[in-house]
Amino acid sequence: FFFFQAEDGIRDAQESRGLGDVYKRQAYQRRVHGEFFQMIEKVQKLDSTKEQETGSFSVVPYFLPSVMYILSIISSKYENPWLVVAFFYAFTPLADFYLSHDSANPTKEQQKILTKAQRFRYAIQLNTILDWVSFLWFINHLSTNDLSLINRAGMIILAGSQSAQGIAIAHEFNHKRSFLDKFFGCSLLSKNLYLHWYTEHNYGHHKYVATPLDPAFSRVGESFYHYLPKVVYRGLISAWKIEAKRMTKIRGFRTPFVPQNKMIWFLISDLFLFPFIIYQIFGLYGMIHFLLIAAFGIIYLESVNYIEHYGLERKKIGHDEWEKVNITHSWNAPHRISNYLLFKLQRHSDHHENAYKPYQTLCSYQESPQLPAGYMVMILLSFIPPAWFQICLLYTSDAADDLLCVDLGGRRIIKKKK
């Protein structure tokens, strides 16, 4: 079981430092338009009030991904995959816009209760099973049916989106301590041929986030297409160096080329074993579709990394030493439906302050930089650099001296000079 053992490098969970009393100040709630959305808003407020009183936040919204997995299979079976694609990238942003922001935070006492609540584990465990079922079903369906080009493309995009959803679930599992949780997390990464991300994300990204030493560091003015090959290559190299150091300096081996080096096994799985298994089961045609789906999943994952820390940099205080990570070093998005689909991943600032906090206890901070839309919209914008640079106001520490800095409510917002 050395494969998934917890390692040195990640600090224990701790109380969020924050920059204010987040339990007394909640973010601005948008006005809800239309009778239908007003009714939903009233139900949500009643449910929120009940949650605050009982100390038990609802787990029901986190089964929404489960519904999406099932709908994806049904819509693709009847050759209408674009219906669910439209849900992800059209209906979800609209619902995020019309519904109130997800800004309610559990109190400290409620966090203790929520941390022990098993129902939130059931949600991610069920979604893990459905993610695997969906993945295998799509590979089989694409490789054994005569489909039109438009429907085939829609299914690949849909399956890629589901793979990215699986990585979000893997992210939650990999920040837990037990062998079973890490096994679930790595199993989801394996079907994206991205197992090294387990090592790099936990022990590299979380240590060097918002610094040039982080492979996922995205500079102001850097397009996603320049960022993508860099983060994939640097992430792989970083993961190897982290594991090699663990083998030689922590475990005491003379060389990193030992069976205990899990990066060796990760590379064997990603480059040979898993593609070979897919080839044996589904044939060459199935393996080609598998590689396309895995590529889409990686692109979606790295687009999320790109937008989560874009333009944010910690202050350097010494040689390879920076100020401590705080809630201003990650972009947040309080948009409700996107948060449910991604298990609160959009409350990213609190996650980086407290890597072991389970998703249901993460808090939202007004002081954190806020994205203008949820991840679904921002992912699409990142694929269009002119739109990304034009729409995004950049919250930064000292990103570039040649940019015009404007003070807006205590935040340093920068725009490119005209």
N, C-alpha and C positions, 0 to 999 in steps of 0.2 A: 504493500500500500504506500510505499515511498513516493509513488507517482503523484499523489494528490495531497501530500502532507502540507500543512500550513508552514510558512517559512518566516524567516526574519525579514523585517523591512516595512511591515505595515503596522502602524500604531493601533492600540486598542481603541474601541469606541469611546468617545468622550462627549461631554455636554457641549452643545454648539456655543461658540463664543458670540457670534452675531454682532450686530451693531445697533442694538436697540431692543426694546421689549416687544417681540413679535406677537406676543399673546394678547396685547392690548390694542395693537394697531393692525388692522387687516387692510389688504390692498383694495383699491377702488373697485367697486362692483359696477360692471357695465349695465346700461339700461337694456331691458329685454323687450324686443319688439314682437307684436302679434299676440293674440290670445293663447295660441298653442304654447309658445315659449314662456309666456307669463305663468301659465299653469305649471309648466315644468319647474320654473323658478320657485314658485310657492312650495311645491313638493320638496324641492331640494333644501329650501330654507327650513322647512319643518323637520326634514331628516337631519339637517345639520344641527338644529337645536337639540333634537333627541340625542344625537351623537355626543354633543358637548355635555349633556346632562348625565348620560349613562357611561361615558368614557369608552364607548364602543363604536368606532367608525365602520361604516358599511363596507363589506367586501364585494358586494354584488357588482359594482362597476368594473371590477378587475376581471370579471368573467367575459367582458366584451370581446377581448381577443379570441376567446374560445368560440364565440358566435361567428367571428370573422373567419376562423379556420374552416368551420363547417360550411358557411356560405360560399367560401372560395371554392371548395370542392363541388358543391351543388351547382354553382353558376358555371364552372368550367366543364362539368359533365354535360350540361346542356348548351355548351358552346356560347356562353355569354360571360367570359371572364372580365370584360371591361366594365361590367356593372359594379363589381367589387373594387376594381381599380378606381372607379369614379368615387366610390365611398371613401376610400383612403385619401384621395387627393382633391376631392371637391366637396363632398358632404361634410367630412370631418372639419375642414377649415371653416365652413359655413356655420356648423354647430358651435365651434370654438368662438366664432365671432358673436353669435346671438346669445349664447348661454353666458352666465356669469363666470368670472374667473374663479379658478380653483385656488383660493388663497387662505382657507381656514387651516389653522395649525393645531395639532393636538397639544394639550398642555403637558408638562413634564410627567404628571401622574398618569395621564392618558397614554403617553409614550411607553411607559413601563407596562401597562396593560396590553397595548397593541403589540409590543414586542413578543409577548408570550402567547398571543392569539394564534392558534393553529390554522384558522380558516384562511388566513392570508397565505400560508404555505400551500394549502390545498389549491389555491388559484394558480400559482405558478407551476405546481406539479401537474395539474390537469393540462395547462397550456403547453408544458413540455411534451406530454404524450401526444396531444393534438398536433404539435409542430412536427413531430416525427411522422405521424400518420399522413399529414398533408404533404410533407416532403416526398415520401415514398409513393404516394398516390399520384402526384404530379409527374414524377419521373416515369412511372409506368404508363400513365395516360398519354404523355407526350411522345413516348417511344413506341407505342403500339397502335396509335390511331392516326388516320389520315385527316389532318386538320388544315383549315385555310391558313394562309400566312398571317393574316390579321389576328385570328384567334390564337395561333401558336405564339405570336409575339406577346399578346395579352396575358397568356398563361405563364410565360417565362417571367414577365414583369411582375405578375401577381405572386408567383412562387418566390421570386427574389425578394419581394417585399415581406413575405412571410418568413423567409430566412433571416432577414434583418430583424424582424420581430423576435425570432428565436434567439438572436444574439443579445437583444435587450433582456430576455429572460436569463440567458447564460450569465450576463453581467451581474444580475441579482444573486444567482447561485454562487458565482465565483468570489463574491464578497462575504461568504459565510465560512464557517470554520470546519464543518463536518465533512468527512470523506464522501458521504452520499451526495451532499449538495455540490461539492466540487466535481464529482463524477457526472451529475446531471449537467452542470455548466459546461464541462469539457466535451460531453457528448454532443451538445448543441453546436459548439464551435467546430467539432470534427467534420460535420457535414457541410461546413463552409470552408473547409481546408484552411483554417485560421487558428489552429491550436496555440501557436506561439503567442497569440494575443492575451491568453491567460497570464503568462509570465510578464509580458511587457506592460500590460495595463495595470496589474496589481502592484508590481514592484518597480516599474519604471515611470509610467505616466503619473501615478499618484505621488511619486516622490519629486518629480521634476515638472509637474504641471505648470503652465504659464511661464516657462523658461525656455531658452534656446536648446537646452539639453533634452527636452521632451520631443520625441519623434512626431507627436501630434501637435506641436507648436505651429500655429498658423499666424503669419505676420500680417500687418495691415497692408492691404493692396495686393496680397498674394491670392491668385485665383485658385479655385478648387482643382483645376486640371494641372497646375504646377504642384499643388500640395499632395495630390493623390499618389503618384509614383514615389515621391519622397517619403511619405509616411509609411507606405508598405515596405519599402526597402529598409529605412532606418528602424522601423519597428522590429523587423526580423533580426537585424544585426544587434539591436539593443537587447532583445530577449536572449540571444545567444550569450552575450557578454554578461548579463545578469546571472544566468545559470552557470556559466563557466566560473564566475567569481564565487558562486555559492559552493561549487564543487571543490575548488582549490583552496580558498581562504576560510570558508566556514566548515565544510565537511572534511578538509584536510587531505584530499586526494592530490596526487602529483600532477595529474592531467585531468582536463574536463571530459576526456573521451572514456567515460565509465558508464556502466549500465544505469547507475543512479541519476544520470543527467537526463532529465525528462525532455529537454529540447531535442535530443537525439530521437526519442520515441515520437515526439510531436512531428518532426520532419519526416520520419518514416511513414507515419500515418497520413500526413497531408500530401506527400509527393508520390507515395506508392500504394500503401495498404488500402485506404478508403477508395481511391479511384479504381483500384483493381477489383474490389468487392462490387462496386456499382457496375463495372464492366461485366463481371461474371453473372450478375443477376439480370441486368437490363440490356446488355449488349453495347456495341459501339454507339448506336444512336442514343441510347439512354445515357451513356457517359458524357456525350457531347452536350446534351441538355442539362445534365448535372453540373458540368463545368460552367455553363452560362448562368445557371441559377446561383451557383456559389459566387461567381464574379459579381452579379448584381447585389448579392447580400453584402459582400465586402465593400462595394462602392457606397451602398446606403450607410453602412456602419461608419466608414471614414468620412462621409459627408456630415454625419452627426458629430463626430469628433471635430471636424472643421468648424462647425458653427458654434459648438459649445464653448470654445475658448478663443475664438477669432479676435485678434487685435489686443488680447489681454496679456500683460506681462508683469510678473512680480519684480519688485525693486531689488536690485543686486546690492548686497551688503558686504561681500567679500569674495575671495577667489572660489568660484563654483559654489557660492552660498547666496541664498536669496531669503527675503523676508518669508515668514510663515504663510502658508496658504490660508486665505480667509474668504469670506463670502462675496468678495468683489472680483474674484479670479475666474468666475464661470458665468456664462450667460444662462439665465433662467427664462422659463416661459410658463405663465400661470394658466394657460388655456386648458380647459377642462377635459374635453374628450381626448385630446392628444395625451394628456397626463394619464388617463385611464388606460389607453392603449399601450403606453410605454412604461407602465408601473412607476410613475413619478420620476422618470429619468430627467424630466424637465426641471425638477428641483435640484439642479446639479450642484449648486453652490454648497448646500448642506451636505450632499453626498461627499464632496471633496474634503469638507471639514471633518466628516465622521464616516469613514469608509465602511464600517461594519453596521451602520444603522440600517435596518430593514426598510424597504420602500414605503411601507404604510406609516412610518414615523417621521419621514423627512418633512422639513419645514420650508416655508416660502418666506423670503426676506424682501422687503421693499428696497433695501439698500443694495441688493444685487442688481447687476445690469440686466435689463429685461429685453427680450427679443420682441419685435413688433408682431409676430405671429407664432403659432405652434410649429413643431418640428416638421410636420407634413408640408407646410408652405415653405419653410426656410430651406428644406432639402432641395425642393424644386428651384428656388431662387439661387442656391449655390451652384446649380448646373448652368446658370446663365450669368456669368461674371458681371457684365454691364448692369444688369438689374440688381444683382447683389450689392455692388459698390454704390449704386445710386440710392437704393432704398434704406440700407442699413446705416444708422448713426452708430458710430463706433465709440464704445466706452472703453477707455484704456488708461493705463498709468502713465507711461512715457513711451508710447509706441514709436513716435517719429518726430524729430525736431522740425522737419520741414512742413508739418501739417498745422493748419489753423486750429487752435484749441479754444473751445467755448465753454464757459462755466454755466451749467444748467442745473440748478438745485443742488450744488455740491458735487456734481458729477463732471468729469472732464470728458466732454464729447468732442470728437475731432471730425473734421470734414476736409476733404482734399481742397487745396487752394484752386480757385478758378484760374 
